[in-house]
Amino acid sequence: MQQINGPYPGKRAGAAIAAIAVIAIICGAIGMMPASLAWPAPVASPDTARQIKSQLQPQAFQLAAQPQAPVAQDETDDEEKDVPTSQVDKYISVYEAMQKDHNLTVEQAASKQGLTVAQFRQLEDRIERDDTLRERVRKALRHAVNPNNKDSSDE
């Protein structure tokens, strides 16, 4: 039979773990406190306080004078989101023309519909953001390539 004369071997490790846990709890409690309570600000002379205040005031005026952030894309008018049917038809016509004549450039096909390339790309972006319109255009273009295909009909 063996007899243990020394302290329990795990006792030291347990004490170290307990000490680490206590330190972590204290650090967490300090971290949750407002900064003014955790670490008080050093006492400054009245001259230093005036210097800091005079430095901060122009910055506040600069921030107030800056323009507001641009409006997010989601907050645009409903008018911009709705694409008129005539515009969708022009968009489809541009792609149909390029399907029929592979030598035709976007600029040439768009100009036949009275659009610049920039206008065509803006129209394309608006259509791509609208799932229903995007599917309508895809069906129309599939139907233009293969009129007998049942998947391309608007049923």
TAQUI-V287752 format. One record per residue. RES is the residue in three letters. PHI is phi in whole degrees, 0 to 359 (* if undefined). OMEGA is omega in whole degrees, 0 to 359 (* if undefined). Layout:
res | phi | omega
RES | PHI | OMEGA
RES | PHI | OMEGA
//
This chain:
res | phi | omega
MET | * | 179
GLN | 263 | 179
GLN | 245 | 180
ILE | 265 | 181
ASN | 263 | 183
GLY | 269 | 178
PRO | 293 | 180
TYR | 301 | 187
PRO | 300 | 183
GLY | 275 | 184
LYS | 295 | 180
ARG | 295 | 181
ALA | 297 | 179
GLY | 296 | 179
ALA | 292 | 180
ALA | 294 | 179
ILE | 295 | 179
ALA | 296 | 179
ALA | 295 | 179
ILE | 296 | 180
ALA | 296 | 179
VAL | 296 | 179
ILE | 297 | 180
ALA | 298 | 180
ILE | 294 | 180
ILE | 295 | 179
CYS | 298 | 178
GLY | 296 | 180
ALA | 294 | 178
ILE | 294 | 180
GLY | 296 | 181
MET | 277 | 180
MET | 286 | 173
PRO | 298 | 184
ALA | 301 | 182
SER | 294 | 179
LEU | 273 | 183
ALA | 289 | 180
TRP | 225 | 181
PRO | 294 | 180
ALA | 291 | 179
PRO | 294 | 180
VAL | 285 | 182
ALA | 252 | 177
SER | 287 | 179
PRO | 301 | 179
ASP | 294 | 180
THR | 295 | 180
ALA | 298 | 179
ARG | 295 | 180
GLN | 297 | 180
ILE | 296 | 181
LYS | 297 | 181
SER | 291 | 178
GLN | 283 | 183
LEU | 281 | 184
GLN | 299 | 178
PRO | 299 | 179
GLN | 295 | 179
ALA | 296 | 178
PHE | 294 | 179
GLN | 296 | 180
LEU | 295 | 181
ALA | 292 | 183
ALA | 277 | 181
GLN | 290 | 179
PRO | 292 | 179
GLN | 291 | 179
ALA | 296 | 179
PRO | 298 | 181
VAL | 294 | 180
ALA | 294 | 183
GLN | 298 | 183
ASP | 288 | 184
GLU | 266 | 180
THR | 288 | 182
ASP | 296 | 176
ASP | 297 | 181
GLU | 300 | 181
GLU | 287 | 181
LYS | 287 | 181
ASP | 284 | 179
VAL | 256 | 180
PRO | 300 | 180
THR | 302 | 181
SER | 297 | 178
GLN | 291 | 178
VAL | 296 | 179
ASP | 297 | 177
LYS | 297 | 180
TYR | 299 | 179
ILE | 297 | 180
SER | 298 | 178
VAL | 298 | 181
TYR | 292 | 177
GLU | 298 | 179
ALA | 297 | 180
MET | 288 | 176
GLN | 291 | 181
LYS | 287 | 182
ASP | 236 | 184
HIS | 290 | 178
ASN | 274 | 183
LEU | 285 | 177
THR | 271 | 178
VAL | 299 | 181
GLU | 299 | 181
GLN | 293 | 182
ALA | 293 | 180
ALA | 292 | 181
SER | 295 | 176
LYS | 296 | 179
GLN | 261 | 179
GLY | 79 | 181
LEU | 241 | 169
THR | 274 | 178
VAL | 297 | 179
ALA | 297 | 178
GLN | 296 | 179
PHE | 298 | 181
ARG | 292 | 176
GLN | 296 | 178
LEU | 297 | 179
GLU | 299 | 178
ASP | 299 | 181
ARG | 295 | 179
ILE | 291 | 180
GLU | 296 | 180
ARG | 281 | 181
ASP | 254 | 184
ASP | 302 | 182
THR | 295 | 179
LEU | 296 | 181
ARG | 301 | 179
GLU | 294 | 178
ARG | 300 | 180
VAL | 296 | 180
ARG | 299 | 178
LYS | 297 | 181
ALA | 297 | 181
LEU | 288 | 175
ARG | 295 | 180
HIS | 294 | 179
ALA | 295 | 180
VAL | 283 | 184
ASN | 222 | 184
PRO | 297 | 182
ASN | 274 | 182
ASN | 288 | 181
LYS | 290 | 181
ASP | 292 | 184
SER | 265 | 179
SER | 279 | 183
ASP | 268 | 184
GLU | 289 | *
//
